[in-house]
Amino acid sequence: MKKTLLATALTAAVAAPSVSAIELYNDGKDTMSVGGWLDARVVNHGGDTEVVNGASRINFAFNRDMGNGWNSFMKFEWGVNPVGESKLIYNADSKFQAQSGKGQFMHNRLGYVGIGNEDLGSISIGKQWSVWYDVVGNTNIHHVWDGNTSGTYTFHSDGGVNGTGRADNAIQYRNSFGDFDIALQGQFKKQEVELKNITSTDGSVNKVRFNGTVGFSSKYQVNDDLKILVGANTGKFEGVIKGQAVEETDYIYGASFTYGGNWDEQGSYLSVNVNQQQNHDVDNAGYLIRDAWGLESLAGYTFQNNIRLMASYNILDGQSDVAGINHNFKRQFMTAGIHYIWGKTTMYFEVRKDLSEFSGADQNWVELMKQGERDGLGFGVRYYI
């Protein structure tokens, strides 16, 4: 059976289970589609309540049939903020939006171009979902509370700096062999990046420079309902973190399994991923997490009446390097929610219970960690294109 290269190159690159798009143009050779969603919500996190943006975005995808089994493709995606400026930081994605600029309506999320062949696979170049996200993306689909223990969104960024989230300056190769998919990724850059501290009040500036990273992922589709993935990512960096000069190797590796079809389809859904990491991220105050292991899980059931119940458990257990002294960092929380899927519109309510534990000699650090990990609740409406 011949492969559809658009599916091989694009669907694999956008690994999240819930994808919505409308075909705008198709002349048998060239196709164009638009996708994304608009999401507005009310969130209470640690006693603060605000109307906030729900990671709203719009994207345009293009594909061209070149003949003889070849095709070319490209995609642009921008984050949009329809609700105005907000200061509430309640998950990883809201950090990125807070940093994108006061009052900024649009910011870049993705932008890549590629070419593929039915048998040889595809190559894409640009800012794109990472091959590591292939492994862990199936738990990153809460509406309100991100599962931020999978090592995806690192160094207070969208994961672009070390290539585990929306990878910057990345080149990827993807191919399928029956029930097996493989993906390889490299970042080619020497760019110093200033890291924004979310909760730090000491005015310090963190800067790191990665001299390229590499990663891979592999998927085995056991049957229509079950898939298993493994992957890894690594790179060397140098810089200054909280006043300390660092020169380290960053690595993360792990595996996942997902049972069930599309997240929005009726029936059961379960996904779990685990990872081991070293020098891969910083904590809430910007200190380097030396060693850690993480787990993310997400379970849901969608009834015939389109009501979905969901729950998750997440943990990242490691040690932060606070002025050369290790402090115990354990981000741990549970979420639960109820969604009503009304066609391409979803109404939702979710709660978060924090179970985190932090300890160490520096009590100011302990208090900073507690400020970033709190109970919360949120409700809103998401309209898919």
C-alpha positions as CSV (number, residue, x, y, z in Angstrom):
1,M,0.0,0.0,0.0
2,K,1.3,3.4,-1.0
3,K,1.8,5.9,1.8
4,T,0.3,9.4,1.8
5,L,3.3,11.7,2.3
6,L,1.2,14.5,3.7
7,A,0.1,12.1,6.4
8,T,3.6,10.8,6.9
9,A,5.3,14.2,7.1
10,L,2.7,16.4,8.6
11,T,0.5,14.3,10.8
12,A,3.5,12.7,12.4
13,A,5.1,16.1,13.0
14,V,1.9,17.4,14.7
15,A,1.7,14.5,17.1
16,A,-1.2,15.8,19.3
17,P,-4.2,13.5,19.0
18,S,-6.8,16.3,18.5
19,V,-6.2,18.0,15.1
20,S,-8.8,20.0,13.3
21,A,-8.5,21.5,9.8
22,I,-10.6,22.6,6.9
23,E,-9.5,22.1,3.3
24,L,-9.7,25.5,1.5
25,Y,-8.3,24.5,-1.9
26,N,-7.7,21.3,-3.9
27,D,-7.1,21.2,-7.6
28,G,-5.8,17.6,-7.6
29,K,-2.2,18.8,-7.4
30,D,-2.0,21.6,-4.8
31,T,-4.0,21.5,-1.5
32,M,-4.3,24.2,1.2
33,S,-6.0,23.8,4.6
34,V,-6.5,26.0,7.7
35,G,-6.7,24.7,11.2
36,G,-6.4,25.8,14.9
37,W,-8.8,26.9,17.6
38,L,-10.0,29.9,19.7
39,D,-10.1,29.2,23.4
40,A,-11.1,31.6,26.2
41,R,-11.3,30.5,29.9
42,V,-11.6,31.6,33.5
43,V,-8.9,30.3,35.7
44,N,-8.4,30.4,39.5
45,H,-4.9,29.4,40.5
46,G,-3.7,29.9,44.0
47,G,-6.4,32.4,44.8
48,D,-5.9,34.6,41.7
49,T,-8.7,34.6,39.1
50,E,-8.5,35.9,35.6
51,V,-10.0,35.6,32.1
52,V,-7.1,34.1,30.1
53,N,-6.2,32.8,26.6
54,G,-6.3,29.1,26.1
55,A,-3.3,28.7,23.8
56,S,-5.4,29.9,20.8
57,R,-3.7,29.4,17.4
58,I,-4.2,29.4,13.6
59,N,-2.3,27.5,11.1
60,F,-2.0,27.1,7.3
61,A,-0.8,23.9,5.7
62,F,0.1,23.4,2.0
63,N,0.9,20.3,0.0
64,R,2.0,19.8,-3.7
65,D,1.9,16.6,-5.6
66,M,5.2,16.6,-7.6
67,G,4.5,13.4,-9.5
68,N,6.2,10.0,-9.4
69,G,5.6,9.6,-5.7
70,W,7.1,12.9,-4.7
71,N,5.4,15.8,-2.8
72,S,6.5,19.0,-1.1
73,F,4.8,20.7,1.9
74,M,5.0,23.6,4.3
75,K,3.2,24.8,7.4
76,F,2.9,28.1,9.3
77,E,1.3,28.4,12.8
78,W,0.8,31.4,14.9
79,G,-0.4,31.7,18.5
80,V,-3.1,34.4,18.9
81,N,-4.2,36.1,22.1
82,P,-7.9,37.2,21.7
83,V,-8.6,38.1,25.4
84,G,-5.9,40.8,26.0
85,E,-3.0,40.9,28.4
86,S,-3.1,38.6,31.5
87,K,-0.5,38.0,34.2
88,L,-1.7,34.7,35.6
89,I,0.9,31.9,35.1
90,Y,-1.0,28.6,35.5
91,N,0.7,26.1,33.1
92,A,3.7,25.9,30.7
93,D,2.0,27.4,27.7
94,S,0.8,30.5,29.7
95,K,4.4,31.1,30.5
96,F,5.3,31.3,26.8
97,Q,2.4,33.7,26.2
98,A,3.4,35.9,29.1
99,Q,6.9,36.2,27.6
100,S,5.8,36.8,24.1
101,G,5.3,40.5,24.8
102,K,2.7,42.7,26.5
103,G,-0.4,43.1,24.4
104,Q,1.1,41.1,21.6
105,F,-1.7,39.6,19.5
106,M,0.3,37.0,17.5
107,H,3.5,35.1,18.0
108,N,5.3,32.4,16.0
109,R,4.7,28.7,16.9
110,L,5.7,26.7,13.9
111,G,7.1,27.3,10.4
112,Y,8.7,24.6,8.2
113,V,9.0,23.3,4.7
114,G,9.9,19.9,3.4
115,I,9.9,17.3,0.6
116,G,9.0,13.6,0.7
117,N,8.8,10.4,-1.3
118,E,6.4,7.5,-0.9
119,D,9.3,5.0,-0.3
120,L,12.2,7.2,0.8
121,G,10.4,9.2,3.5
122,S,10.4,12.9,4.1
123,I,12.8,15.7,5.1
124,S,11.5,18.9,6.7
125,I,13.4,22.1,7.8
126,G,12.4,24.8,10.2
127,K,10.6,25.3,13.5
128,Q,8.5,22.1,14.1
129,W,7.2,19.7,16.7
130,S,10.1,17.6,17.8
131,V,10.7,13.9,17.5
132,W,10.6,13.8,21.3
133,Y,7.1,15.2,21.2
134,D,6.2,12.1,19.2
135,V,6.9,10.1,22.3
136,V,5.1,12.2,24.9
137,G,2.6,14.4,23.1
138,N,-0.4,12.1,23.7
139,T,-0.6,13.2,27.3
140,N,-0.2,16.9,26.5
141,I,-3.9,17.5,25.6
142,H,-5.4,18.8,28.8
143,H,-7.4,21.9,28.1
144,V,-6.3,23.9,31.2
145,W,-3.5,22.1,33.2
146,D,-0.5,21.1,31.1
147,G,1.2,17.9,31.9
148,N,4.6,19.6,32.4
149,T,6.7,16.7,33.6
150,S,7.6,15.1,30.3
151,G,10.7,17.2,29.5
152,T,9.0,18.9,26.6
153,Y,8.8,22.6,27.4
154,T,12.3,23.3,28.8
155,F,14.4,26.3,30.0
156,H,11.2,28.4,30.4
157,S,10.7,28.2,26.7
158,D,8.5,26.2,24.2
159,G,11.2,23.6,24.1
160,G,12.8,25.2,21.0
161,V,16.2,25.8,22.6
162,N,17.1,22.2,23.1
163,G,14.7,20.7,20.6
164,T,12.2,18.7,22.7
165,G,9.1,20.9,22.2
166,R,8.6,23.1,19.2
167,A,12.2,22.7,18.0
168,D,14.0,25.7,16.6
169,N,16.3,25.5,13.6
170,A,15.6,21.8,13.2
171,I,15.9,19.3,10.3
172,Q,13.9,16.0,10.5
173,Y,13.8,12.8,8.6
174,R,10.7,10.6,8.9
175,N,9.7,7.3,7.3
176,S,7.4,4.3,7.8
177,F,8.0,0.6,7.4
178,G,4.8,-1.2,7.8
179,D,3.8,-0.8,11.4
180,F,7.1,0.9,12.4
181,D,7.7,4.7,12.1
182,I,11.1,6.3,12.6
183,A,12.1,9.9,13.0
184,L,15.5,11.6,13.3
185,Q,16.2,15.2,14.2
186,G,19.2,17.6,14.4
187,Q,19.4,21.2,15.4
188,F,22.2,23.2,13.7
189,K,22.7,26.5,15.6
190,K,25.0,28.3,17.9
191,Q,22.7,30.9,19.4
192,E,22.8,32.3,22.9
193,V,19.3,32.4,24.5
194,E,18.3,34.5,27.5
195,L,16.1,32.4,29.8
196,K,13.2,34.2,31.5
197,N,12.8,33.5,35.2
198,I,9.1,33.2,36.0
199,T,9.2,33.4,39.8
200,S,12.7,34.8,40.5
201,T,12.8,38.2,42.0
202,D,16.6,38.7,42.3
203,G,17.0,40.2,38.9
204,S,19.5,37.6,37.7
205,V,19.8,36.8,34.0
206,N,20.3,33.2,32.7
207,K,21.9,32.6,29.3
208,V,22.6,29.3,27.6
209,R,24.0,28.4,24.2
210,F,23.5,25.0,22.7
211,N,25.9,23.9,20.0
212,G,23.3,21.7,18.3
213,T,21.2,18.7,19.5
214,V,20.2,15.4,18.1
215,G,17.2,13.2,18.7
216,F,15.2,10.2,17.5
217,S,11.9,8.5,18.0
218,S,10.4,5.2,16.9
219,K,6.8,4.0,17.0
220,Y,5.3,0.5,16.8
221,Q,1.6,0.4,16.0
222,V,0.6,-2.9,17.7
223,N,-3.0,-2.7,16.5
224,D,-5.7,-0.1,15.8
225,D,-5.9,0.8,19.5
226,L,-2.4,0.4,20.9
227,K,0.9,2.1,20.0
228,I,4.3,2.1,21.7
229,L,7.0,4.7,21.3
230,V,10.6,5.2,22.4
231,G,12.9,8.2,21.9
232,A,15.8,10.3,23.2
233,N,17.3,13.7,22.8
234,T,20.8,15.1,23.7
235,G,23.0,18.1,23.3
236,K,25.8,20.1,25.0
237,F,25.4,23.6,26.3
238,E,27.3,26.3,28.1
239,G,26.2,29.5,29.7
240,V,25.4,31.2,33.0
241,I,22.5,30.0,35.2
242,K,21.7,31.9,38.4
243,G,25.2,33.3,38.5
244,Q,27.0,30.0,38.0
245,A,29.0,29.3,34.8
246,V,27.9,25.9,33.4
247,E,29.1,23.6,30.7
248,E,27.0,20.4,30.6
249,T,25.5,17.6,28.6
250,D,21.7,17.6,28.4
251,Y,20.0,14.3,27.8
252,I,16.6,12.8,28.1
253,Y,15.2,9.4,27.0
254,G,12.0,7.5,27.6
255,A,9.0,5.5,26.3
256,S,5.3,5.7,26.1
257,F,2.2,3.7,25.3
258,T,-1.2,5.0,24.2
259,Y,-4.4,2.9,24.1
260,G,-7.5,4.2,22.2
261,G,-8.2,6.2,19.1
262,N,-8.5,9.9,18.8
263,W,-8.9,11.8,22.0
264,D,-12.2,13.2,20.8
265,E,-13.7,9.9,19.7
266,Q,-16.2,7.9,21.8
267,G,-14.8,5.3,24.1
268,S,-11.7,4.8,26.3
269,Y,-8.4,6.6,26.0
270,L,-5.2,6.0,28.1
271,S,-1.7,7.3,27.6
272,V,1.4,7.0,29.9
273,N,5.0,8.1,29.3
274,V,8.1,7.9,31.5
275,N,11.5,9.6,31.1
276,Q,14.9,9.9,32.7
277,Q,16.8,13.2,32.2
278,Q,20.0,15.0,33.2
279,N,20.7,18.8,33.0
280,H,17.6,19.0,30.8
281,D,15.6,21.8,32.4
282,V,15.5,24.5,35.1
283,D,13.0,24.7,38.0
284,N,10.4,27.4,38.6
285,A,13.1,29.9,39.8
286,G,15.6,29.2,37.0
287,Y,18.0,26.8,38.8
288,L,19.3,23.8,36.8
289,I,17.7,20.4,37.5
290,R,20.6,18.1,37.6
291,D,19.0,14.7,37.6
292,A,15.3,13.7,37.4
293,W,12.8,11.2,36.3
294,G,9.3,12.0,35.2
295,L,5.9,10.4,34.4
296,E,2.8,11.8,32.7
297,S,-0.5,10.0,32.4
298,L,-3.9,10.8,31.0
299,A,-7.1,8.8,31.0
300,G,-10.4,9.6,29.5
301,Y,-13.7,8.2,28.5
302,T,-16.1,9.8,26.1
303,F,-19.7,8.6,26.3
304,Q,-22.2,8.4,23.4
305,N,-23.8,11.6,24.6
306,N,-20.4,13.3,24.0
307,I,-19.6,13.9,27.6
308,R,-16.0,13.1,28.4
309,L,-14.6,12.4,31.8
310,M,-10.8,12.8,32.2
311,A,-8.1,12.5,34.9
312,S,-4.3,12.6,35.0
313,Y,-1.4,12.1,37.4
314,N,2.0,13.7,36.7
315,I,5.3,13.8,38.6
316,L,8.8,15.1,38.0
317,D,11.2,14.0,40.8
318,G,14.7,15.4,40.8
319,Q,17.3,17.6,42.4
320,S,17.8,21.4,41.7
321,D,21.3,22.8,41.9
322,V,20.8,25.8,44.2
323,A,24.2,27.6,44.5
324,G,26.0,24.3,44.3
325,I,23.8,22.5,46.8
326,N,21.3,20.0,45.8
327,H,17.7,20.6,46.8
328,N,14.9,18.1,46.4
329,F,12.5,19.1,43.6
330,K,9.3,17.1,43.3
331,R,6.6,18.6,41.0
332,Q,3.5,16.4,41.5
333,F,-0.2,16.9,40.8
334,M,-3.4,15.4,39.8
335,T,-6.1,16.8,37.5
336,A,-9.7,15.8,36.8
337,G,-12.3,17.3,34.5
338,I,-15.5,17.0,32.5
339,H,-15.9,18.1,28.9
340,Y,-18.9,18.4,26.6
341,I,-18.0,17.9,22.9
342,W,-20.6,19.7,20.8
343,G,-19.4,19.2,17.3
344,K,-16.3,21.3,16.8
345,T,-17.0,23.2,20.1
346,T,-15.9,21.9,23.5
347,M,-17.1,23.3,26.8
348,Y,-14.9,22.1,29.8
349,F,-14.3,22.3,33.5
350,E,-11.0,21.1,35.1
351,V,-9.5,21.1,38.6
352,R,-5.9,20.6,39.7
353,K,-4.7,19.3,43.1
354,D,-1.1,20.0,43.9
355,L,0.9,17.2,45.7
356,S,4.4,18.7,45.2
357,E,7.2,18.4,47.7
358,F,10.2,20.7,48.0
359,S,13.0,20.7,50.6
360,G,16.5,22.1,51.0
361,A,18.7,24.4,53.0
362,D,17.5,27.5,51.1
363,Q,14.0,28.3,52.4
364,N,13.5,31.2,50.0
365,W,13.9,28.6,47.2
366,V,11.3,26.3,48.8
367,E,8.8,29.2,49.0
368,L,9.5,30.1,45.3
369,M,8.7,26.5,44.3
370,K,5.5,26.4,46.3
371,Q,4.3,29.6,44.6
372,G,4.6,28.0,41.2
373,E,2.8,24.8,42.1
374,R,-0.7,25.4,43.5
375,D,-4.3,24.1,43.4
376,G,-6.6,25.5,40.8
377,L,-9.7,25.3,38.7
378,G,-10.7,26.5,35.3
379,F,-13.6,26.5,32.8
380,G,-14.0,27.7,29.3
381,V,-15.0,27.2,25.7
382,R,-12.8,26.0,22.8
383,Y,-14.0,26.5,19.2
384,Y,-12.1,24.4,16.7
385,I,-11.7,25.6,13.1
